[in-house]
Structures are given as structure tokens and as C-alpha cells.
Amino acid sequence: MATIRFERRIAAPADVVWEIVGTPESISDWFPGITSCTVDGMTRVIRLASGIEMPERILTIDPLIRRFQYQITAPIYRFHRGTIDVIELGESDSLCVYSTDSDPDVLALVIGGGTYGALIEIERLALAQKEA
């Protein structure tokens, strides 16, 4: 199993960053290549730019520790778990950590490229919300 992790320090309050990543249906606003998403209870289905739909199970939405976890349940994965943590560093300073565990290993790399871009977009959205 492969694990990949990216993190980004964001000059915005942790609650502002959490509002973005802790809302399951907002993923198409900040994850590159995801064009839409539907949520029904603890099931989320994302649609990729290629038109492929990927089902996911939401594992954790914890606003107290600001953790969101999900599992891609598409059959191309033997195992997957994505975790996004938002850590408060100061009043207007936070760390957003996005990690992925995957089997087969190569799929962690595929998602990893997207997570790096996602963190950049999360920062952009958080800074825009902070300024509003």
C-alpha cells in the first residue's frame, strides 16, 4: 500500500478552511478534474472531466478536530482512504494536510497529483472568503 501526503500552510483561520473541505459536495469547487458531485447520506459520487463516475463512502466528517475522510469504492481500488486535516496554527493561520492511502500503489500517485492542485485551490478559496 502506498501513502502520499501534501500539506499547505494557509493564511486564513482554520474554521474558514474547514468550511471549504468539510462540505462533501464542494469537492468539485476545489479538486482539479472533478466536474460535479452528488451526496446522498454517507455516499458521494464524483464525476471526472472524462465523464467517469467514482463512488465514495464518507467515513468521517468531524468538525471538532476538522477531519474529513473518505474511501473510493470503485473496483479499480483494492483499498483507498483519503484524509484531509485542517490544523489551527494561529488566529489566521492554518495547515491543511491531504493524505491518501491506496492499493494499488500507482493510484496514490494519480490522486497525489490532484491533491497538490487541490490544496492550491483550497488556499485560493479560503483567502477569498477571508477577504469577503
Rosetta blueprint (number, residue, H / E / L):
1 M L
2 A E
3 T E
4 I E
5 R E
6 F E
7 E E
8 R E
9 R E
10 I E
11 A L
12 A L
13 P L
14 A H
15 D H
16 V H
17 V H
18 W H
19 E H
20 I H
21 V H
22 G L
23 T L
24 P H
25 E H
26 S H
27 I H
28 S H
29 D H
30 W H
31 F L
32 P L
33 G L
34 I E
35 T E
36 S E
37 C E
38 T E
39 V E
40 D E
41 G L
42 M L
43 T E
44 R E
45 V E
46 I E
47 R E
48 L E
49 A L
50 S L
51 G L
52 I L
53 E E
54 M E
55 P E
56 E E
57 R E
58 I E
59 L E
60 T E
61 I E
62 D E
63 P L
64 L L
65 I L
66 R L
67 R E
68 F E
69 Q E
70 Y E
71 Q E
72 I E
73 T L
74 A L
75 P L
76 I L
77 Y L
78 R L
79 F E
80 H E
81 R E
82 G E
83 T E
84 I E
85 D E
86 V E
87 I E
88 E E
89 L E
90 G E
91 E L
92 S L
93 D E
94 S E
95 L E
96 C E
97 V E
98 Y E
99 S E
100 T E
101 D E
102 S E
103 D E
104 P L
105 D L
106 V H
107 L H
108 A H
109 L H
110 V H
111 I H
112 G H
113 G H
114 G H
115 T H
116 Y H
117 G H
118 A H
119 L H
120 I H
121 E H
122 I H
123 E H
124 R H
125 L H
126 A H
127 L H
128 A H
129 Q H
130 K H
131 E H
132 A L
